[in-house]
Amino acid sequence: MKKLKLYNESFKLLVVSYKEWLDILGYAETTVYNLPNHLQEFFYYLEQNSIRDINQITTKIIKDYYRELQQRANERQSGALSKSYLNKHQQALKKFKEYLQNHNHKGINIHLKSEKQPTEEKLNILTQEEVKELFKATEFSHRESRFRLRDKAILTVLYSCGLRRNEAVHLDLSDIYFDKERVFVRKGKNYRERFVPINRKNAEILEDYIYEARPEFYQSNLSEALFVNKNGTRMQGMSFANRLKAIIQATNNKTIAEKGITLHILRHSIATHLLQKEVPLESIKTFLGHTSLESTQIYTHLLKTIENE
């Protein structure tokens, strides 16, 4: 069903905050996209039934809503909604209950029987040992040295610096301040700028790429971009994702491969590892470029989830 328009401001804010929460927890991009849409459908149902506050949600309301979903026609093919699709709606509501509880609300009662085995997404955060394996794999992730050194530099900015994909894409050579051991992030989320620290080891990785590997790329001297492709132009997000896949494949580690690691999960991993090392939340907030401490506090919950597995 196409995204339905909400008028209740509190419902609209909850959908946005819920999506950010799922994203920070490291769920797959499809989950981060779909579950908030399902929640929005639920809120639309509430609005149509004159319910304007989550505290008004009862078990009966949720069951009535779910019964309506079960009877809804499938827009893409004949028949009703698939069991898998219904389970995703359940997952959206169950995760919303968890979201509320993690934001000091008692939550809502979800008494729905899954249509089949639940399809919960796993939180695939890398361990510190697995990160070391990724860096080691850059020694043989490509037959050419210039690509291998670029792969290691990519891991450095995405994991060690905790940059978002878009932030890494828009890095320029002039954004690397070796004398100050800082990386300037100018294309942050909502265009917020920040400086990210780099230690001597990370600086050496970037130096090796910039001074040894980057000049080997075709007409790289004509581009200001830090990361250039074989044509000498700025690397885009899909190219970063493809190189990460190549690095993962080079580890020959089945456990890492099965985790389905994405570029963003590298960022989630460094945040979790910093928390494990007892780095203050306020420092992690600044490092990641979060606007509120509430967003960073989600990693506390994530760490507990990992430790309890």
Contacts in CASP RR format, 6 or more apart in sequence:
PFRMAT RR
TARGET T0000
AUTHOR 0000-0000-0000
METHOD contacts of the structure
MODEL  1
MKKLKLYNESFKLLVVSYKEWLDILGYAETTVYNLPNHLQEFFYYLEQNS
IRDINQITTKIIKDYYRELQQRANERQSGALSKSYLNKHQQALKKFKEYL
QNHNHKGINIHLKSEKQPTEEKLNILTQEEVKELFKATEFSHRESRFRLR
DKAILTVLYSCGLRRNEAVHLDLSDIYFDKERVFVRKGKNYRERFVPINR
KNAEILEDYIYEARPEFYQSNLSEALFVNKNGTRMQGMSFANRLKAIIQA
TNNKTIAEKGITLHILRHSIATHLLQKEVPLESIKTFLGHTSLESTQIYT
HLLKTIENE
1 41 0 8 1.000
1 72 0 8 1.000
1 75 0 8 1.000
3 37 0 8 1.000
3 40 0 8 1.000
4 40 0 8 1.000
4 41 0 8 1.000
4 44 0 8 1.000
5 44 0 8 1.000
6 12 0 8 1.000
6 15 0 8 1.000
6 40 0 8 1.000
6 43 0 8 1.000
6 44 0 8 1.000
6 47 0 8 1.000
7 47 0 8 1.000
8 43 0 8 1.000
8 46 0 8 1.000
8 47 0 8 1.000
8 52 0 8 1.000
10 52 0 8 1.000
10 53 0 8 1.000
10 54 0 8 1.000
11 40 0 8 1.000
11 43 0 8 1.000
11 46 0 8 1.000
11 47 0 8 1.000
11 52 0 8 1.000
14 39 0 8 1.000
14 43 0 8 1.000
14 54 0 8 1.000
15 36 0 8 1.000
15 39 0 8 1.000
15 40 0 8 1.000
15 43 0 8 1.000
16 36 0 8 1.000
17 99 0 8 1.000
17 103 0 8 1.000
18 35 0 8 1.000
18 36 0 8 1.000
18 39 0 8 1.000
18 95 0 8 1.000
18 96 0 8 1.000
18 99 0 8 1.000
19 32 0 8 1.000
19 35 0 8 1.000
19 36 0 8 1.000
20 295 0 8 1.000
21 99 0 8 1.000
21 102 0 8 1.000
21 298 0 8 1.000
22 31 0 8 1.000
22 32 0 8 1.000
22 35 0 8 1.000
22 36 0 8 1.000
22 95 0 8 1.000
23 32 0 8 1.000
23 264 0 8 1.000
24 268 0 8 1.000
24 295 0 8 1.000
24 298 0 8 1.000
24 299 0 8 1.000
24 302 0 8 1.000
25 123 0 8 1.000
25 268 0 8 1.000
25 298 0 8 1.000
25 301 0 8 1.000
25 302 0 8 1.000
26 32 0 8 1.000
26 123 0 8 1.000
26 124 0 8 1.000
26 125 0 8 1.000
26 264 0 8 1.000
26 265 0 8 1.000
26 268 0 8 1.000
26 302 0 8 1.000
27 35 0 8 1.000
27 121 0 8 1.000
27 123 0 8 1.000
28 121 0 8 1.000
28 262 0 8 1.000
29 262 0 8 1.000
29 264 0 8 1.000
31 121 0 8 1.000
34 88 0 8 1.000
34 92 0 8 1.000
35 88 0 8 1.000
35 91 0 8 1.000
35 92 0 8 1.000
35 95 0 8 1.000
36 92 0 8 1.000
38 88 0 8 1.000
38 89 0 8 1.000
38 91 0 8 1.000
38 92 0 8 1.000
38 93 0 8 1.000
39 92 0 8 1.000
39 93 0 8 1.000
39 96 0 8 1.000
41 89 0 8 1.000
42 65 0 8 1.000
42 89 0 8 1.000
42 92 0 8 1.000
42 93 0 8 1.000
42 96 0 8 1.000
45 65 0 8 1.000
45 68 0 8 1.000
46 52 0 8 1.000
46 56 0 8 1.000
46 57 0 8 1.000
46 61 0 8 1.000
49 61 0 8 1.000
51 57 0 8 1.000
51 61 0 8 1.000
54 100 0 8 1.000
54 105 0 8 1.000
54 108 0 8 1.000
57 108 0 8 1.000
58 109 0 8 1.000
59 109 0 8 1.000
59 111 0 8 1.000
62 93 0 8 1.000
62 108 0 8 1.000
62 109 0 8 1.000
62 110 0 8 1.000
62 111 0 8 1.000
62 112 0 8 1.000
63 111 0 8 1.000
63 112 0 8 1.000
66 86 0 8 1.000
66 89 0 8 1.000
66 90 0 8 1.000
66 112 0 8 1.000
69 81 0 8 1.000
69 86 0 8 1.000
69 89 0 8 1.000
70 80 0 8 1.000
70 81 0 8 1.000
70 86 0 8 1.000
71 80 0 8 1.000
72 80 0 8 1.000
72 81 0 8 1.000
73 79 0 8 1.000
73 80 0 8 1.000
74 80 0 8 1.000
74 81 0 8 1.000
74 82 0 8 1.000
83 115 0 8 1.000
83 116 0 8 1.000
84 115 0 8 1.000
84 116 0 8 1.000
84 119 0 8 1.000
86 115 0 8 1.000
87 114 0 8 1.000
87 115 0 8 1.000
87 116 0 8 1.000
87 118 0 8 1.000
87 119 0 8 1.000
88 119 0 8 1.000
90 110 0 8 1.000
90 112 0 8 1.000
90 114 0 8 1.000
90 115 0 8 1.000
90 118 0 8 1.000
91 118 0 8 1.000
91 119 0 8 1.000
91 120 0 8 1.000
93 108 0 8 1.000
93 110 0 8 1.000
93 112 0 8 1.000
94 110 0 8 1.000
96 108 0 8 1.000
97 107 0 8 1.000
97 108 0 8 1.000
97 110 0 8 1.000
100 106 0 8 1.000
100 107 0 8 1.000
100 108 0 8 1.000
101 107 0 8 1.000
102 298 0 8 1.000
102 301 0 8 1.000
103 294 0 8 1.000
122 259 0 8 1.000
123 302 0 8 1.000
123 305 0 8 1.000
123 306 0 8 1.000
124 259 0 8 1.000
124 260 0 8 1.000
124 261 0 8 1.000
124 265 0 8 1.000
125 265 0 8 1.000
125 268 0 8 1.000
125 269 0 8 1.000
125 272 0 8 1.000
125 302 0 8 1.000
125 306 0 8 1.000
126 134 0 8 1.000
126 256 0 8 1.000
126 259 0 8 1.000
126 261 0 8 1.000
126 265 0 8 1.000
126 266 0 8 1.000
126 269 0 8 1.000
128 273 0 8 1.000
128 276 0 8 1.000
130 253 0 8 1.000
130 255 0 8 1.000
130 256 0 8 1.000
131 159 0 8 1.000
131 269 0 8 1.000
131 273 0 8 1.000
133 251 0 8 1.000
133 253 0 8 1.000
133 256 0 8 1.000
134 155 0 8 1.000
134 159 0 8 1.000
134 247 0 8 1.000
134 248 0 8 1.000
134 251 0 8 1.000
134 256 0 8 1.000
135 152 0 8 1.000
135 155 0 8 1.000
136 251 0 8 1.000
137 247 0 8 1.000
137 248 0 8 1.000
137 250 0 8 1.000
137 251 0 8 1.000
138 148 0 8 1.000
138 149 0 8 1.000
138 151 0 8 1.000
138 152 0 8 1.000
138 155 0 8 1.000
138 247 0 8 1.000
138 250 0 8 1.000
139 148 0 8 1.000
140 148 0 8 1.000
140 250 0 8 1.000
141 147 0 8 1.000
141 148 0 8 1.000
141 151 0 8 1.000
141 243 0 8 1.000
141 246 0 8 1.000
141 247 0 8 1.000
141 249 0 8 1.000
141 250 0 8 1.000
142 148 0 8 1.000
142 151 0 8 1.000
142 246 0 8 1.000
145 212 0 8 1.000
145 213 0 8 1.000
146 212 0 8 1.000
146 213 0 8 1.000
146 214 0 8 1.000
146 216 0 8 1.000
146 217 0 8 1.000
147 213 0 8 1.000
148 213 0 8 1.000
149 208 0 8 1.000
149 209 0 8 1.000
149 212 0 8 1.000
149 213 0 8 1.000
150 209 0 8 1.000
150 213 0 8 1.000
150 214 0 8 1.000
150 227 0 8 1.000
150 243 0 8 1.000
151 243 0 8 1.000
151 246 0 8 1.000
151 247 0 8 1.000
152 205 0 8 1.000
152 208 0 8 1.000
152 209 0 8 1.000
153 205 0 8 1.000
153 206 0 8 1.000
153 208 0 8 1.000
153 209 0 8 1.000
153 210 0 8 1.000
153 213 0 8 1.000
153 226 0 8 1.000
153 227 0 8 1.000
154 168 0 8 1.000
154 227 0 8 1.000
154 240 0 8 1.000
154 243 0 8 1.000
154 244 0 8 1.000
155 247 0 8 1.000
155 266 0 8 1.000
156 198 0 8 1.000
156 202 0 8 1.000
156 205 0 8 1.000
156 206 0 8 1.000
157 163 0 8 1.000
157 168 0 8 1.000
157 171 0 8 1.000
157 183 0 8 1.000
157 206 0 8 1.000
157 226 0 8 1.000
158 165 0 8 1.000
158 168 0 8 1.000
158 240 0 8 1.000
158 244 0 8 1.000
158 263 0 8 1.000
158 266 0 8 1.000
158 267 0 8 1.000
159 266 0 8 1.000
159 267 0 8 1.000
159 269 0 8 1.000
159 270 0 8 1.000
160 198 0 8 1.000
160 202 0 8 1.000
160 270 0 8 1.000
161 183 0 8 1.000
161 196 0 8 1.000
161 198 0 8 1.000
161 202 0 8 1.000
162 196 0 8 1.000
162 266 0 8 1.000
162 267 0 8 1.000
162 270 0 8 1.000
162 271 0 8 1.000
162 287 0 8 1.000
162 288 0 8 1.000
163 171 0 8 1.000
163 183 0 8 1.000
163 185 0 8 1.000
163 196 0 8 1.000
163 267 0 8 1.000
164 188 0 8 1.000
164 189 0 8 1.000
164 264 0 8 1.000
164 267 0 8 1.000
165 237 0 8 1.000
165 240 0 8 1.000
165 241 0 8 1.000
165 263 0 8 1.000
165 264 0 8 1.000
166 187 0 8 1.000
166 188 0 8 1.000
166 189 0 8 1.000
166 237 0 8 1.000
167 185 0 8 1.000
167 187 0 8 1.000
167 188 0 8 1.000
168 227 0 8 1.000
168 237 0 8 1.000
168 240 0 8 1.000
168 263 0 8 1.000
169 187 0 8 1.000
169 227 0 8 1.000
169 234 0 8 1.000
169 235 0 8 1.000
169 236 0 8 1.000
169 237 0 8 1.000
169 240 0 8 1.000
170 186 0 8 1.000
170 187 0 8 1.000
171 183 0 8 1.000
171 185 0 8 1.000
171 225 0 8 1.000
171 226 0 8 1.000
171 227 0 8 1.000
172 186 0 8 1.000
172 224 0 8 1.000
172 225 0 8 1.000
172 226 0 8 1.000
173 210 0 8 1.000
173 224 0 8 1.000
173 225 0 8 1.000
173 226 0 8 1.000
174 224 0 8 1.000
175 183 0 8 1.000
175 184 0 8 1.000
175 185 0 8 1.000
175 186 0 8 1.000
175 226 0 8 1.000
176 183 0 8 1.000
176 184 0 8 1.000
176 206 0 8 1.000
176 210 0 8 1.000
176 226 0 8 1.000
177 183 0 8 1.000
177 184 0 8 1.000
177 195 0 8 1.000
178 203 0 8 1.000
178 206 0 8 1.000
178 207 0 8 1.000
181 197 0 8 1.000
181 198 0 8 1.000
181 199 0 8 1.000
181 200 0 8 1.000
181 203 0 8 1.000
182 195 0 8 1.000
182 196 0 8 1.000
182 197 0 8 1.000
182 198 0 8 1.000
183 195 0 8 1.000
183 196 0 8 1.000
183 197 0 8 1.000
183 198 0 8 1.000
184 193 0 8 1.000
184 195 0 8 1.000
185 193 0 8 1.000
185 194 0 8 1.000
185 195 0 8 1.000
185 196 0 8 1.000
185 289 0 8 1.000
186 193 0 8 1.000
188 194 0 8 1.000
188 289 0 8 1.000
189 289 0 8 1.000
190 291 0 8 1.000
192 289 0 8 1.000
192 291 0 8 1.000
194 286 0 8 1.000
194 289 0 8 1.000
196 287 0 8 1.000
197 287 0 8 1.000
198 206 0 8 1.000
210 226 0 8 1.000
214 220 0 8 1.000
214 228 0 8 1.000
215 221 0 8 1.000
217 228 0 8 1.000
217 229 0 8 1.000
217 230 0 8 1.000
217 232 0 8 1.000
218 230 0 8 1.000
218 231 0 8 1.000
218 232 0 8 1.000
219 231 0 8 1.000
219 232 0 8 1.000
220 228 0 8 1.000
220 232 0 8 1.000
222 232 0 8 1.000
223 232 0 8 1.000
223 233 0 8 1.000
223 234 0 8 1.000
225 233 0 8 1.000
225 234 0 8 1.000
225 235 0 8 1.000
227 234 0 8 1.000
227 235 0 8 1.000
227 240 0 8 1.000
228 234 0 8 1.000
228 235 0 8 1.000
229 235 0 8 1.000
229 239 0 8 1.000
237 263 0 8 1.000
240 263 0 8 1.000
241 262 0 8 1.000
241 263 0 8 1.000
244 261 0 8 1.000
244 262 0 8 1.000
244 263 0 8 1.000
244 266 0 8 1.000
248 256 0 8 1.000
248 257 0 8 1.000
248 260 0 8 1.000
248 261 0 8 1.000
249 257 0 8 1.000
251 257 0 8 1.000
259 265 0 8 1.000
267 288 0 8 1.000
268 299 0 8 1.000
268 302 0 8 1.000
271 284 0 8 1.000
271 287 0 8 1.000
271 288 0 8 1.000
271 296 0 8 1.000
271 299 0 8 1.000
272 299 0 8 1.000
272 302 0 8 1.000
272 303 0 8 1.000
272 306 0 8 1.000
274 283 0 8 1.000
274 284 0 8 1.000
274 287 0 8 1.000
275 281 0 8 1.000
275 284 0 8 1.000
275 299 0 8 1.000
275 300 0 8 1.000
275 303 0 8 1.000
276 303 0 8 1.000
281 293 0 8 1.000
281 296 0 8 1.000
281 297 0 8 1.000
281 299 0 8 1.000
281 300 0 8 1.000
282 293 0 8 1.000
284 296 0 8 1.000
284 299 0 8 1.000
285 292 0 8 1.000
285 293 0 8 1.000
285 295 0 8 1.000
285 296 0 8 1.000
288 296 0 8 1.000
290 296 0 8 1.000
END
